[in-house]
Amino acid sequence: MKELVEILAKALVDQPEKVTVDKIEKEKTIILQLKVAPEDMGKVIGKHGRIARAIRSVVKAAATRHKKKVLVEIVK
């Protein structure tokens, strides 16, 4: 899951070396915190949050195999 978010984000941004994904595991939930360069924040979020929603949808589909809820947070 973490690698999937990282690959998707690196494909979208101008500075892929600044992309990091932190994984926080809880009982039935995995939180993935995506950090990118401030200049690339808009590219990861997209107009009206469309790209962020698409990333979350892809991760949610991949998470059904693990039977856990996965949340993707975009943080500064």
ZABABA-858218 format. One line per 8 residues: number of its first residue (from 1); for each residue x, y, z of C-alpha. Coordinates in nm, 2 decimals, m for minus. Layout:
<pts>
NUM) X:Y:Z; ...
</pts>
This chain:
<pts>
1) 0.00:0.00:0.00; 0.27:0.24:0.10; 0.47:0.17:m0.22; 0.15:0.22:m0.43; 0.09:0.57:m0.29; 0.46:0.65:m0.33; 0.47:0.54:m0.70; 0.15:0.74:m0.78
9) 0.27:1.06:m0.61; 0.62:1.04:m0.77; 0.45:1.02:m1.12; 0.26:1.34:m1.05; 0.52:1.57:m0.90; 0.81:1.77:m1.03; 1.03:1.68:m0.73; 0.99:1.30:m0.68
17) 1.29:1.29:m0.45; 1.09:1.49:m0.19; 0.80:1.24:m0.18; 0.77:1.05:0.14; 0.50:0.82:0.28; 0.47:0.74:0.65; 0.27:0.44:0.76; 0.08:0.43:1.09
25) m0.09:0.10:1.17; m0.37:0.06:1.42; m0.60:m0.23:1.48; m0.82:m0.22:1.17; m0.69:0.09:1.01; m0.38:0.19:0.82; m0.30:0.56:0.79; m0.07:0.66:0.51
33) 0.06:1.02:0.54; 0.18:1.16:0.21; 0.43:1.44:0.21; 0.55:1.63:m0.10; 0.73:1.95:m0.17; 0.52:2.26:m0.11; 0.53:2.35:m0.48; 0.39:2.01:m0.57
41) 0.10:2.01:m0.33; m0.15:2.14:m0.59; m0.05:1.86:m0.83; m0.12:1.59:m0.58; m0.45:1.74:m0.47; m0.57:1.85:m0.81; m0.86:2.08:m0.90; m1.14:2.04:m0.64
49) m0.95:1.75:m0.49; m1.00:1.52:m0.79; m0.65:1.37:m0.80; m0.65:1.32:m0.42; m0.98:1.14:m0.45; m0.85:0.92:m0.73; m0.54:0.82:m0.53; m0.77:0.73:m0.23
57) m1.00:0.53:m0.46; m0.71:0.32:m0.60; m0.57:0.26:m0.25; m0.91:0.17:m0.11; m0.95:m0.09:m0.39; m0.61:m0.24:m0.32; m0.68:m0.25:0.05; m0.98:m0.48:0.02
65) m0.74:m0.77:0.00; m0.60:m0.70:0.34; m0.94:m0.65:0.50; m0.83:m0.32:0.66; m0.94:0.03:0.62; m0.67:0.25:0.46; m0.67:0.63:0.49; m0.45:0.85:0.28
73) m0.37:1.19:0.43; m0.18:1.46:0.25; 0.02:1.66:0.50; 0.26:1.95:0.49
</pts>
